[in-house]
């Protein structure tokens, strides 16, 4: 019985995460989880910010 409950919870989590990803893609989010996802062209800017903050002047 415990195994069935664990499998049901895992399936529920998978469905909820998939629904979230689909919903965000329909909204136009290029990179889900990126703070700039709604307004950028699709490239991730987090690496650019990291590199520019570490440049030696």
N, C-alpha and C positions, 0 to 999 in steps of 0.2 A: 504494500500500500504506500509506503514511503517513496518508493521508486516512481510510482505513478504520479504522486504529488510533485516530486522534483522535476520530472519530465514535463508536466503540465505548466509549472512555473517557468521553466526554460523556454517552452514554446510561446507562452504569453509574452515574455520579455522580448523574444525574437520578433514577434508580430508587432509589438508596440514600437520597437526601434525601427523596424522596416517602415511602418506607417509614418513615423516622424521624418525619416529620410526622404520618403516619397513626397510628403507634404512640403518640406523645405525646398526640394528640387523644383516643385511646381511653382513655388513663390519666386524662383529665380536665383536662389542662392548658389553661387559657383562653388564655394568651398564651405561646406557645413562645419561649423565650429570656429570659423575665422571671423573676427569682429568686422572685417571689411567685406564680408561675403555678399551683401546686398548691393554694394556699389562699386565693385571692381570688375575687371575683365576676365578674371579666372585664375590669375597667378597669385600665389601665396606671398604676402608681403612680410610675413613674420621673419623670414630669413634676411630680407633686406634691412629691416630694422635692427636685427642682431648684428649684422656685418657693419652697418654704419655706426653703431654705438661702440664697436670694438676697434675702429680704425685708429691708428696711431697718428697723432698730429705733430 
